[in-house]
Amino acid sequence: MSDSKKSSKTFVIDTNVLIHRPDAILSFKENEVVVPLWVLEELDRLKTYSDERGRNARSAIRFLDVAGRHGSLSQGVKIENNVVLRVSLTQAQEMPTDLLEDRADNKIILAAYEIQQSNPNGQVFFVSKDINARVKATALGLKAVDYEKQKVNIEKLYSGFTQVDVSTDNYHVVKEHQRLTWSESFPPNHFVILHDKNLDDSIVTRYRPESKCVEYVDHKMPAVAGIRAMNQEQRIAFELLLDRSIDLVTLVGKAGTGKTLLAIAAGLQMTIEERAYNRVLVSRPVIPLGKDIGYLPGAKGEKLSHWMQPLFDNLELVLSSYKKQHIKSIDQLINNRVIEIEALSYIRGRSLPSQFIIIDEAQNLSPHEIKTIVSRAGEGSKVVLTGDPYQIDSPYLDANSNGLTFLVETFKGQEIFGHVTLHRSERSRLAELAAELL
């Protein structure tokens, strides 16, 4: 037996891995991947869904169909990345009596168990996004792992800015000359907060890679659609949101840090005042309790009002401060097509040119969904994604594997991308304390 054969591993894939990423099989280079027949049963059940799960289930089925044309899936067929793909129907002779067989989840785990029992000296891994399934598998003596592709370390997530102590002389140089030569390199659109201990004061600067210097960012900027930056992080956010050269902005932060409010204010400012975009498109994923929009009574507009109420709340706050005689209400903005509020599922397939696109609660999207949404942006559009990675409703995503944090780390260093992590809540003392303690 060759060394490569000895070192190869067998990965038994759970359904949720393929729902998370339909081509996940290709991630296991030069190893064997086994898809239990029960996974195909679950994919067949999910393929009729109208949401992202249904689309990904259909994509995964097509992937397996194409792979099966190159050989026998029951015997194993070699596909891209030297992956050997096999579909298995296992009938274990000695099944654990304590594990019920009437649920597909358990049958998939038992399939992995049988593969391990038939190959006790091999390296068999059960791969699942479901924590409980991994716990069950581990209890049976299996090696259970999460699907690690497209995961980041949330504790080391790029913040978009750096805080540095500087001398009083350098502090005054920046104030007087608006810039300071900087020896350390940062990614494009990175900000440096300079703190002078003697004066106990800080100023925001923006790093310019082409000139190797930091430029002063005036904190006394005019209100944006009636909204003013309440702290340095929000000032950085406005700098990115109002910069036409940046096509993609991500705002990450806990509840009350102003992510959505800042994005909507900037969108209205650049659409109404500067006419840089034709309209503001605001959306968020519809996933509470796993139910689609179709379960609610009423027409599409009535259904959306339930899911989109947080967006309407932010719009109301902006309009209460945005004193424009020709703008009286949210309905007027919507009727005049200045702003469009849409469920995320309805954006798929559309081309969206010259629009200021805001995707709220983006932490509830998988990397595959994020790719789909961002790729909808047409020529002249700007995409803003906001979210709190610690507040995730999807059972198969977490702070490390959601699409928002993956996007931040993937796009870091791109000239058309900007990011800032907001830490300070400006909603109220109670809201800030609740966000920290609860």
C-alpha positions in Angstrom: 0.0 0.0 0.0 1.4 3.4 -1.0 2.1 6.1 1.6 -0.6 8.4 0.1 -3.1 5.6 0.5 -2.1 5.0 4.1 -2.4 8.7 5.0 -5.8 9.2 3.3 -8.8 9.9 5.5 -12.5 9.1 5.1 -15.0 12.0 5.8 -18.6 11.1 6.2 -20.7 14.2 5.4 -23.8 15.3 7.1 -26.7 17.0 5.2 -26.2 20.4 6.8 -22.6 20.6 5.4 -24.0 20.5 1.8 -26.8 23.0 2.7 -24.1 25.3 4.1 -22.0 24.9 0.9 -23.2 22.6 -2.0 -19.7 21.9 -3.3 -18.2 21.3 0.2 -17.1 17.8 -1.0 -14.3 19.4 -3.0 -12.7 20.8 0.2 -11.4 17.4 1.3 -8.5 17.2 -1.1 -6.9 13.8 -1.8 -9.3 12.0 0.7 -12.4 9.8 0.5 -15.7 11.5 1.1 -18.8 9.4 1.9 -22.3 10.6 1.5 -24.8 8.3 3.3 -27.9 7.5 1.3 -29.9 9.2 4.1 -28.3 12.5 3.2 -29.8 12.1 -0.3 -33.1 11.5 1.3 -32.9 14.7 3.3 -31.7 16.7 0.2 -34.7 15.3 -1.7 -37.0 16.5 1.1 -35.3 20.0 1.2 -35.1 20.6 -2.5 -38.8 21.8 -2.7 -38.1 24.6 -0.2 -38.2 28.1 -1.7 -35.4 29.5 0.5 -31.7 29.1 0.4 -31.9 25.6 1.9 -33.9 24.5 -1.1 -31.6 26.1 -3.6 -28.5 24.6 -2.0 -30.1 21.2 -1.8 -30.8 21.3 -5.5 -27.2 22.4 -6.2 -25.8 19.6 -4.1 -28.0 17.1 -5.9 -26.8 18.4 -9.3 -23.2 18.2 -8.0 -23.7 14.5 -7.1 -25.4 13.8 -10.4 -22.5 15.3 -12.4 -20.0 13.3 -10.3 -21.9 10.1 -10.9 -21.4 10.4 -14.7 -17.7 9.8 -14.3 -17.9 6.4 -12.6 -19.8 4.4 -10.0 -20.8 6.3 -6.9 -21.4 3.1 -5.0 -17.8 2.0 -5.6 -16.2 5.4 -5.4 -15.4 7.9 -8.2 -12.5 10.2 -8.4 -13.4 13.9 -9.0 -11.7 17.3 -8.7 -8.9 17.8 -6.1 -8.3 14.0 -6.1 -11.3 13.5 -4.0 -12.8 10.0 -4.1 -16.6 10.4 -3.7 -18.8 7.5 -2.6 -22.5 7.2 -1.8 -23.1 4.6 0.8 -26.1 2.6 2.1 -24.9 1.0 5.3 -26.6 -1.8 7.1 -24.6 -2.2 10.3 -24.9 -5.6 12.0 -24.2 -4.3 15.5 -25.9 -1.0 15.8 -25.9 0.8 19.2 -29.2 0.0 20.8 -29.5 3.3 22.6 -29.6 5.4 19.3 -33.0 5.6 17.7 -33.0 4.8 13.9 -36.3 6.5 13.1 -34.7 9.9 12.5 -32.6 10.8 9.5 -30.0 12.6 11.7 -29.4 9.4 13.7 -29.3 7.2 10.5 -26.5 9.4 9.1 -24.5 9.1 12.3 -25.1 5.3 12.3 -23.8 5.2 8.7 -20.6 6.9 9.9 -20.4 4.4 12.8 -20.7 1.5 10.5 -18.0 2.8 8.2 -15.7 3.1 11.2 -16.6 -0.4 12.5 -15.8 -1.9 9.1 -12.4 0.0 9.0 -11.2 0.1 12.6 -7.6 1.0 11.6 -8.6 3.8 9.3 -9.1 7.5 10.0 -12.9 8.1 9.8 -14.4 11.5 10.5 -18.0 12.5 10.9 -18.4 16.1 9.5 -21.4 18.1 10.6 -22.5 21.7 11.3 -24.9 20.5 13.9 -23.3 20.6 17.4 -25.8 18.1 18.9 -25.1 15.6 16.0 -21.3 15.9 16.7 -21.9 15.3 20.4 -23.9 12.1 19.6 -21.2 10.9 17.2 -18.5 11.5 19.8 -20.6 9.5 22.3 -20.4 6.6 19.9 -16.6 6.8 19.7 -16.5 8.6 16.4 -14.2 11.5 15.5 -16.6 14.3 14.9 -15.6 17.6 13.4 -17.2 20.8 12.2 -16.8 21.9 8.6 -13.9 24.3 9.0 -13.7 25.7 5.5 -14.7 29.4 5.4 -14.3 29.8 9.2 -12.5 32.7 10.9 -11.3 33.4 14.4 -13.8 35.9 15.7 -11.5 36.9 18.6 -9.0 38.1 16.0 -11.5 39.6 13.5 -10.1 42.6 11.6 -11.4 45.8 13.3 -10.6 48.3 10.6 -8.7 50.6 12.9 -5.7 50.7 15.3 -5.2 52.8 18.4 -1.7 54.2 18.9 -0.1 56.4 21.5 1.8 59.4 20.0 3.9 62.2 21.3 2.4 65.7 21.7 4.6 67.0 18.9 3.2 64.4 16.4 -0.3 65.1 17.7 0.1 68.8 16.8 1.8 68.0 13.4 -1.4 66.1 12.4 -3.6 68.9 13.7 -1.7 71.6 11.9 -0.6 69.9 8.7 -3.4 67.4 8.3 -1.0 64.5 7.9 1.9 62.6 9.4 4.4 60.3 7.7 3.8 56.7 9.0 6.4 53.9 9.0 4.0 51.0 9.8 1.9 49.6 6.9 -1.8 48.9 7.1 -4.4 47.7 4.6 -6.2 50.2 2.4 -9.0 52.2 4.1 -7.5 51.4 7.5 -7.8 54.0 10.3 -5.4 55.0 13.0 -6.7 56.6 16.2 -3.8 58.7 17.6 -3.9 59.2 21.4 -1.9 61.8 23.2 -1.5 60.8 26.9 -0.3 64.3 27.9 -3.4 66.0 26.5 -5.6 63.0 27.2 -7.1 63.4 23.7 -7.5 61.3 20.6 -7.9 62.1 16.9 -8.9 59.9 14.0 -6.6 59.5 11.0 -6.9 57.5 7.8 -3.9 55.6 6.5 -2.9 56.2 2.9 -0.8 53.3 1.5 0.3 55.3 -1.6 1.9 58.1 0.4 2.8 56.1 3.5 1.2 58.6 5.8 -1.9 59.1 7.9 -4.4 61.9 7.1 -6.5 63.8 9.7 -10.2 63.0 9.7 -12.1 66.0 10.9 -14.5 64.9 13.7 -16.6 68.0 13.3 -18.4 66.8 10.1 -21.9 68.1 9.3 -24.8 65.9 10.2 -25.6 63.1 7.7 -29.3 63.1 6.9 -29.8 64.7 10.4 -27.6 62.0 12.1 -24.3 63.0 13.8 -21.5 60.6 14.7 -21.5 60.1 18.5 -18.0 58.6 18.8 -14.8 57.9 16.8 -16.0 54.5 15.6 -19.1 56.0 14.1 -17.0 58.8 12.6 -14.9 56.1 10.8 -18.1 54.4 9.7 -19.4 57.6 8.1 -16.0 58.1 6.4 -16.3 54.7 4.7 -20.1 55.0 4.0 -19.7 58.4 2.3 -16.6 57.5 0.2 -17.7 56.8 -3.4 -14.5 55.0 -4.2 -15.4 52.2 -1.7 -17.9 49.8 -3.1 -18.3 47.4 -0.2 -18.5 48.3 3.5 -19.1 46.1 6.5 -20.2 47.4 9.9 -19.9 44.9 12.8 -21.0 45.6 16.3 -23.4 44.7 19.2 -26.9 46.1 19.6 -27.1 49.8 19.9 -23.9 50.8 18.2 -25.7 52.5 15.4 -24.8 50.2 12.5 -28.1 50.2 10.6 -28.9 53.8 11.5 -25.6 55.1 10.1 -26.0 53.1 6.9 -29.5 54.3 6.3 -28.5 57.9 7.0 -25.5 57.7 4.6 -27.7 56.1 1.9 -30.3 58.8 2.0 -27.6 61.5 2.1 -25.9 60.1 -1.0 -29.1 59.4 -2.8 -31.2 62.6 -2.1 -28.5 65.2 -1.6 -25.5 64.0 -3.7 -27.5 62.0 -6.3 -24.7 59.4 -6.4 -27.3 56.6 -6.4 -30.7 56.1 -7.9 -32.2 54.7 -4.7 -31.5 53.1 -1.3 -32.3 49.3 -1.2 -32.6 48.0 2.4 -33.1 44.3 3.1 -32.6 41.7 5.8 -32.8 37.9 5.9 -36.2 36.5 6.8 -35.4 33.6 9.1 -37.1 33.9 12.6 -38.1 30.5 13.8 -37.1 29.0 10.5 -40.4 30.2 8.8 -40.5 31.8 5.4 -42.4 35.0 4.6 -45.2 32.9 3.1 -46.5 31.7 6.5 -47.7 35.2 7.4 -51.2 36.4 6.3 -51.7 39.2 3.9 -50.0 40.6 0.7 -46.3 40.9 0.3 -46.1 44.4 1.7 -48.1 43.5 4.8 -45.9 40.4 5.4 -42.7 42.5 5.0 -43.9 45.0 7.6 -43.6 42.3 10.3 -40.0 41.3 9.5 -38.8 44.8 8.5 -40.1 46.7 11.5 -36.5 47.4 12.9 -35.7 49.0 9.6 -38.8 51.2 9.7 -37.8 52.2 13.3 -34.4 53.4 12.1 -36.0 55.2 9.1 -38.4 57.0 11.5 -35.5 58.1 13.6 -33.6 59.5 10.6 -36.7 61.3 9.2 -37.3 62.9 12.6 -33.9 64.5 12.3 -33.7 65.0 8.6 -35.5 68.3 8.1 -36.4 68.4 4.4 -39.6 70.1 3.4 -40.3 67.6 0.5 -39.9 64.6 2.7 -42.8 64.0 5.0 -43.0 60.2 5.6 -41.5 56.8 4.9 -44.4 56.0 2.6 -43.5 59.1 0.5 -39.9 57.8 0.2 -41.1 54.4 -0.8 -43.8 55.7 -3.2 -41.2 57.9 -4.9 -38.8 55.0 -5.1 -36.2 56.8 -3.2 -36.0 53.9 -0.9 -37.0 50.2 -1.4 -37.4 47.7 1.4 -37.3 44.2 0.2 -37.0 40.7 1.7 -33.6 39.2 0.9 -35.1 36.2 -0.9 -36.6 38.5 -3.5 -33.2 40.1 -4.4 -31.9 36.8 -5.7 -31.6 36.9 -9.5 -32.0 40.7 -9.8 -29.4 43.0 -11.2 -29.0 46.1 -9.0 -27.1 48.9 -10.7 -26.6 52.4 -9.2 -28.1 51.6 -5.8 -27.0 52.0 -2.2 -27.7 48.5 -1.0 -27.9 47.8 2.8 -28.2 44.2 4.1 -29.1 44.3 7.8 -28.5 41.3 10.1 -26.0 39.9 7.7 -24.5 37.6 10.4 -27.4 35.2 9.7 -26.2 34.5 6.2 -23.8 31.8 5.2 -20.6 32.6 3.1 -22.4 31.1 0.1 -25.4 33.4 0.6 -23.2 36.4 1.1 -21.5 35.7 -2.2 -24.8 35.5 -3.9 -26.0 38.8 -2.5 -22.8 40.8 -3.1 -22.6 39.5 -6.6 -26.0 41.0 -7.3 -24.5 44.5 -7.1 -24.5 46.1 -10.6 -22.3 48.9 -12.0 -22.2 51.9 -9.8 -23.7 50.3 -6.7 -22.4 50.3 -3.1 -23.1 47.4 -0.8 -23.2 47.8 3.0 -23.5 44.8 5.3 -24.3 45.2 9.0 -24.6 42.7 11.8 -23.7 41.3 15.2 -21.8 38.0 14.9 -22.8 37.1 18.5 -26.5 37.3 17.7 -27.1 34.5 15.2 -30.5 32.8 14.7 -29.3 30.1 12.3 -28.7 26.7 14.0 -25.7 25.9 11.7 -23.8 29.2 11.9 -21.8 30.8 14.7 -19.6 33.8 15.3 -16.7 32.1 13.4 -18.5 30.6 10.4 -21.1 33.1 9.3 -20.9 34.9 6.0 -20.4 38.4 7.5 -17.2 37.7 9.4 -15.9 35.5 6.6 -16.4 38.4 4.2 -14.5 40.8 6.5 -11.4 38.6 6.6 -11.6 37.7 2.9 -11.9 41.3 1.6 -9.4 42.8 4.0 -6.8 44.6 2.0 -8.9 45.3 -1.1 -9.0 48.9 -2.2 -12.7 48.9 -2.7 -13.5 47.5 0.7 -13.8 49.2 4.1 -14.7 47.8 7.6 -15.1 49.0 11.1 -16.1 47.2 14.3 -18.2 49.3 16.6 -18.0 48.6 20.3 -19.7 51.5 22.0 -23.5 51.5 22.4 -25.1 54.9 21.9 -28.7 53.7 22.4 -28.9 54.2 26.2 -27.1 53.3 29.4 -29.6 50.5 29.9 -29.2 49.1 26.3 -25.4 49.2 26.6 -25.4 47.4 29.9 -27.9 44.8 28.7 -25.8 44.1 25.6 -22.7 43.5 27.8 -24.4 41.5 30.6 -27.1 39.6 28.9 
